[in-house]
Structure formats: structure tokens, C-alpha cells
């Protein structure tokens, strides 16, 4: 077994862990791993990631459903709408240059990470709807849009579906995570169908990566629900942001990638200094938050 294959399989366990624990992040890891570690062409990596993430999400969703963390009506309607959008996105993605797809992939990651870190503006409204199913029309529209975008760039969609369910729909984070896995599985296989019209895969490699990811997803599912919702959401957002910047640095031509890397380092340093050294920093916890935590 080559060093590259060994590293790919070990990292694939982390893919599953991310899906089982966060309900997303699988494609965020899978596409870069298959591209930069396994050496696949970007389009092949995108198509392969759809199968890996789809199969792993389906297995992980079972564990979440057993613990009551899946809203089936919302998940199936969102997933069905997403399948239509994902298949169309997969058809289009097969005819777009790989570099453009990867850059678009990274930009979506950065935008979504910011939304996850900031959270909902209307906390009261979000709390009131935690246990409700989302309106059908809203679910269908969001499913179509998210499906099209994630099918196009090969992402299973967790980093878009979880915010859609948690931030826009008001589902509690653990329920949004479990429900997103159902949506991801449906959309991933639909997107794969679109890509297979123009891309061929090494199915032995895909199967090995999928098996390793499923092992990680089982571990992640057992940990889900034991981590505070705010910490889970913000941690997920920071993780997506870091990976988004990494992909942009890899794909943008010099000197743009160097400028981006330096700017990211400066912003990260400034954010840490603000958070821990400046009392009036907006990144610090607001006075209302401790009271909310105590009430829980």
C-alpha cells in the first residue's frame, strides 16, 4: 500500500467523524483529500466525494434517527427538492474547468462559515421553532437552491444544509445535524448521477475511502448531542473557514494566493488579539449570553 493511499484512508476516517458529529464537513474534507493527497483530477475528486459522502451520511443518519434527531418530513422534502437541483448541478459541473469549481467551492465555504460563526440574529424566534417542521414551500425552495449549488461543486451539502435548517429554519443544532444527513445522502447520489455522464471513477479507491469514512461516522454519531449547541455551531464554522482559505490558497495563481495567505494570517491574529485583549471587542461574549446559558 502506497504512502498516499495510506494517508488518504486515515484522513477518510476524519471525513466520517465530521459527518457523524457535525452533519457536514464531509465534502469539505473529501474533495481536498482526493485532490491533493490521492492525486485525483478535481472533477474526479468531486464526483467520488459525492458517493463517499452520500453513503457515509446514509449510515450515520440511521444512528441519529434512533436517538430522535431526525425530522423525516423536513429531511425527505428538502432532500427530494435537492436531488433535482443536484442532478442538474452535476450535469453542469462536468463541463466547467476544475479550477473554477474549486474556487467556487472555497468561496461558498467562507461565506457559510461566517453565517455559522455569527449565528441567528433572532434568538427568540429560533428557539420557538426548534421542534417544528419547516414550511413545505420554504423547504422546497431551499432544497432546490442548495441542491443546485452543492451538486455543481460536488459538496454533499452539510455545510449549507445545516445552516439552512439551523439558522433559517430554527431547528436545534443536533436535530439539524441528524436531518441534514438524510438530505445529504439523497442529494449526493443525485449529483453523482449527473457527474457520471461525463466522468469515470476508480471504484476500488472510492470503496476503500467510503469504508474508512463509515467507521469514522459511527464514532461521530456516538459523540453527537453531547457537545453544547453553540460550541458545535461555532466550531463547525471555524473549521469550514480554515478549509475554505486553504483551498483558495491552493487554487488561486501567484501572487494572489500569497496575498490571501498573509491577509488571512493578519485577520486571524487581529481577531485573537481583539477577543482576548480588548474588553470592548465585539467578538467577546455579550452579557446576555451567560444568563442564557444558566437558564438552560
C-alpha positions as CSV (number, residue, x, y, z in Angstrom):
1,X,0.0,0.0,0.0
2,X,1.5,3.4,-1.0
3,X,2.0,6.2,1.4
4,X,-0.5,8.4,-0.5
5,X,-3.2,5.7,-0.2
6,X,-2.5,5.1,3.5
7,X,-2.7,8.8,4.2
8,X,-5.9,9.0,2.2
9,X,-7.6,6.2,4.1
10,X,-6.6,7.6,7.5
11,X,-7.9,11.0,6.6
12,X,-11.1,9.4,5.4
13,X,-11.9,8.3,8.9
14,X,-11.9,12.0,9.8
15,X,-14.3,12.6,6.9
16,X,-16.8,10.2,8.6
17,X,-16.1,11.7,12.0
18,X,-17.0,15.1,10.7
19,X,-20.2,13.9,9.1
20,X,-21.3,11.9,12.2
21,X,-20.6,14.7,14.6
22,X,-21.4,17.8,12.6
23,X,-23.8,16.6,9.9
24,X,-21.5,18.2,7.4
25,X,-17.9,18.9,6.5
26,X,-17.5,15.6,4.7
27,X,-17.1,17.0,1.3
28,X,-15.1,19.9,2.6
29,X,-12.5,17.2,3.6
30,X,-13.1,14.7,0.9
31,X,-12.6,16.9,-2.2
32,X,-9.2,18.3,-0.9
33,X,-8.1,14.9,0.3
34,X,-8.8,13.2,-3.0
35,X,-7.3,16.1,-5.0
36,X,-4.2,16.9,-3.0
37,X,-3.4,13.6,-1.3
38,X,-4.8,10.9,-3.6
39,X,-3.9,12.9,-6.7
40,X,-7.2,12.8,-8.5
41,X,-8.4,15.3,-11.1
42,X,-10.7,17.9,-9.5
43,X,-13.7,16.6,-11.4
44,X,-13.0,13.0,-10.4
45,X,-12.5,14.1,-6.8
46,X,-15.8,16.0,-6.8
47,X,-17.7,13.0,-8.3
48,X,-16.0,10.5,-5.9
49,X,-16.8,12.7,-2.9
50,X,-20.5,12.6,-3.7
51,X,-20.5,8.8,-3.4
52,X,-18.3,8.7,-0.3
53,X,-20.3,11.4,1.5
54,X,-23.7,10.1,0.3
55,X,-23.0,6.5,1.5
56,X,-21.4,7.7,4.8
57,X,-24.3,10.1,5.5
58,X,-26.9,7.4,5.0
59,X,-25.2,5.1,7.5
60,X,-24.7,7.9,10.0
61,X,-28.3,9.1,9.7
62,X,-29.5,5.7,11.0
63,X,-27.7,6.3,14.3
64,X,-29.1,9.8,14.6
65,X,-32.7,8.6,13.8
66,X,-32.5,6.1,16.6
67,X,-31.8,8.9,19.0
68,X,-34.7,11.1,17.7
69,X,-32.5,13.6,16.0
70,X,-34.1,13.4,12.5
71,X,-37.1,15.4,11.2
72,X,-38.2,13.0,8.5
73,X,-40.8,15.1,6.8
74,X,-38.4,18.1,6.5
75,X,-35.5,15.9,5.5
76,X,-37.3,14.0,2.8
77,X,-38.9,17.0,1.2
78,X,-35.7,19.0,1.4
79,X,-33.8,16.0,0.0
80,X,-36.2,15.4,-2.9
81,X,-36.0,19.0,-4.0
82,X,-32.3,19.0,-3.5
83,X,-31.9,15.8,-5.7
84,X,-33.4,17.7,-8.7
85,X,-31.1,20.6,-8.2
86,X,-28.1,18.4,-7.5
87,X,-28.6,16.3,-10.7
88,X,-28.7,19.5,-12.8
89,X,-25.6,20.8,-10.9
90,X,-23.8,17.6,-11.6
91,X,-24.6,17.8,-15.3
92,X,-23.3,21.4,-15.5
93,X,-20.2,20.7,-13.3
94,X,-18.9,18.1,-15.7
95,X,-18.4,20.8,-18.3
96,X,-16.8,23.5,-16.1
97,X,-13.0,23.8,-15.6
98,X,-11.9,22.1,-12.4
99,X,-10.0,25.2,-11.0
100,X,-13.2,27.3,-11.3
101,X,-15.2,24.7,-9.5
102,X,-12.7,24.5,-6.7
103,X,-12.6,28.3,-6.3
104,X,-16.4,28.5,-6.2
105,X,-16.3,25.6,-3.7
106,X,-14.0,27.6,-1.4
107,X,-15.9,30.8,-1.7
108,X,-19.1,29.1,-0.6
109,X,-17.3,27.6,2.4
110,X,-16.0,31.0,3.5
111,X,-19.5,32.6,3.2
112,X,-21.2,29.8,5.1
113,X,-18.6,29.7,7.8
114,X,-19.3,33.4,8.6
115,X,-23.0,32.7,8.9
116,X,-22.4,29.8,11.2
117,X,-20.0,31.7,13.5
118,X,-22.4,34.7,13.7
119,X,-25.4,32.6,14.4
120,X,-29.1,33.7,14.3
121,X,-29.9,37.3,14.9
122,X,-33.4,36.5,16.2
123,X,-32.7,34.0,19.0
124,X,-36.2,34.0,20.4
125,X,-37.8,33.1,17.1
126,X,-35.2,30.3,16.5
127,X,-35.9,28.8,19.9
128,X,-39.6,28.8,19.4
129,X,-39.3,26.7,16.2
130,X,-36.7,24.2,17.3
131,X,-39.1,21.3,17.3
132,X,-41.3,22.3,14.4
133,X,-41.2,21.0,10.9
134,X,-40.3,23.7,8.3
135,X,-43.0,25.1,5.9
136,X,-43.1,22.9,2.8
137,X,-42.7,25.7,0.2
138,X,-39.7,27.1,2.0
139,X,-38.1,23.7,2.3
140,X,-38.6,23.0,-1.4
141,X,-37.1,26.3,-2.5
142,X,-34.1,26.0,-0.2
143,X,-33.6,22.4,-1.3
144,X,-33.6,23.3,-5.0
145,X,-31.0,26.1,-4.5
146,X,-28.8,24.2,-2.1
147,X,-29.0,21.1,-4.3
148,X,-28.0,23.0,-7.4
149,X,-25.0,24.7,-5.8
150,X,-23.8,21.6,-4.0
151,X,-24.3,19.3,-7.0
152,X,-22.3,21.8,-9.1
153,X,-19.2,21.9,-6.9
154,X,-19.5,18.3,-5.6
155,X,-20.2,19.1,-2.0
156,X,-22.6,16.8,-0.2
157,X,-24.1,20.0,1.2
158,X,-23.8,19.6,5.0
159,X,-22.1,23.0,5.4
160,X,-25.0,24.5,3.5
161,X,-27.9,22.3,4.7
162,X,-27.0,22.5,8.4
163,X,-27.1,26.4,8.3
164,X,-30.3,26.2,6.2
165,X,-32.0,24.0,8.8
166,X,-30.5,25.6,12.0
167,X,-30.1,29.3,11.0
168,X,-33.1,29.8,8.7
169,X,-35.4,27.0,9.8
170,X,-34.8,27.3,13.5
171,X,-34.1,23.6,14.2
172,X,-32.0,22.8,17.2
173,X,-28.4,22.1,16.1
174,X,-28.4,18.3,17.0
175,X,-31.7,17.9,15.0
176,X,-30.4,19.9,12.1
177,X,-27.3,17.7,12.1
178,X,-29.3,14.5,12.0
179,X,-31.8,15.8,9.4
180,X,-29.0,17.1,7.2
181,X,-27.6,13.6,6.9
182,X,-30.8,12.4,5.2
183,X,-30.7,15.4,2.8
184,X,-27.0,14.9,2.1
185,X,-27.4,11.2,1.2
186,X,-30.3,11.9,-1.3
187,X,-28.6,14.9,-2.9
188,X,-25.2,13.3,-3.1
189,X,-26.4,10.3,-5.1
190,X,-28.4,12.6,-7.4
191,X,-25.3,14.8,-8.0
192,X,-23.2,11.7,-8.7
193,X,-25.6,10.6,-11.3
194,X,-25.1,13.9,-13.1
195,X,-21.3,13.7,-13.0
196,X,-21.2,10.1,-14.2
197,X,-22.4,11.2,-17.6
198,X,-19.0,12.8,-18.2
199,X,-16.6,11.4,-15.5
200,X,-15.3,7.9,-14.8
201,X,-14.1,6.8,-11.3
202,X,-11.7,4.3,-9.7
203,X,-14.3,2.4,-7.8
204,X,-11.8,0.4,-5.8
205,X,-10.4,3.6,-4.3
206,X,-13.9,5.0,-3.8
207,X,-15.0,1.9,-2.0
208,X,-11.9,1.9,0.3
209,X,-12.4,5.6,1.2
210,X,-16.1,5.1,1.8
211,X,-15.4,2.1,4.2
212,X,-12.9,4.2,6.2
213,X,-15.3,7.2,6.3
214,X,-18.2,5.0,7.6
215,X,-16.0,3.8,10.5
216,X,-15.5,7.5,11.4
217,X,-19.2,8.3,11.1
218,X,-20.1,5.7,13.6
219,X,-17.7,7.3,16.1
220,X,-19.0,10.7,15.3
221,X,-22.7,9.7,15.7
222,X,-22.0,8.5,19.2
223,X,-20.4,11.8,20.2
224,X,-23.2,13.9,18.7
225,X,-25.6,15.5,21.1
226,X,-23.0,15.6,23.9
227,X,-21.5,18.9,22.9
228,X,-23.2,22.2,23.6
229,X,-25.0,23.6,20.6
230,X,-23.3,27.0,20.4
231,X,-19.8,25.4,20.7
232,X,-20.7,22.9,18.0
233,X,-22.0,25.6,15.6
234,X,-19.1,28.0,16.1
235,X,-16.5,25.2,15.9
236,X,-18.1,24.0,12.7
237,X,-17.9,27.5,11.3
238,X,-14.3,28.0,12.2
239,X,-13.4,24.6,10.7
240,X,-15.2,25.5,7.4
241,X,-13.5,28.9,7.3
242,X,-10.0,27.4,7.7
243,X,-10.6,24.8,5.0
244,X,-12.1,27.4,2.6
245,X,-9.0,29.7,2.9
246,X,-6.7,26.6,2.4
247,X,-8.5,25.7,-0.8
248,X,-8.3,29.3,-2.1
249,X,-4.6,29.5,-1.4
250,X,-4.1,26.2,-3.3
251,X,-6.2,27.2,-6.3
252,X,-5.5,30.9,-6.9
253,X,-2.5,31.8,-9.0
254,X,0.5,33.6,-7.5
255,X,0.8,36.2,-6.2
256,X,-2.9,36.3,-5.3
257,X,-2.5,33.1,-3.2
258,X,0.4,34.6,-1.2
259,X,-1.5,37.8,-0.6
260,X,-4.6,35.8,0.6
261,X,-2.5,33.7,3.0
262,X,-0.9,36.8,4.5
263,X,-4.2,38.6,4.8
264,X,-5.8,35.5,6.5
265,X,-2.9,35.3,9.0
266,X,-3.3,39.0,9.8
267,X,-7.0,38.8,10.3
268,X,-6.7,35.7,12.5
269,X,-4.1,37.4,14.7
270,X,-6.2,40.6,14.9
271,X,-9.3,38.5,15.9
272,X,-7.5,36.7,18.6
273,X,-6.0,39.9,20.0
274,X,-9.4,41.6,20.0
275,X,-11.1,38.6,21.6
276,X,-8.7,38.2,24.5
277,X,-7.1,41.6,25.0
278,X,-9.7,44.3,24.2
279,X,-12.6,44.5,26.7
280,X,-15.0,46.2,24.2
281,X,-14.3,43.8,21.4
282,X,-17.5,42.6,19.7
283,X,-16.0,39.1,19.5
284,X,-16.3,38.8,23.3
285,X,-19.3,37.1,24.8
286,X,-22.1,39.5,25.4
287,X,-23.5,40.0,29.0
288,X,-26.8,38.3,28.0
289,X,-25.1,35.0,27.0
290,X,-24.1,33.8,30.4
291,X,-27.6,34.3,31.6
292,X,-29.0,32.3,28.7
293,X,-26.6,29.5,29.4
294,X,-27.6,29.5,33.1
295,X,-31.2,29.3,32.2
296,X,-30.6,26.2,30.2
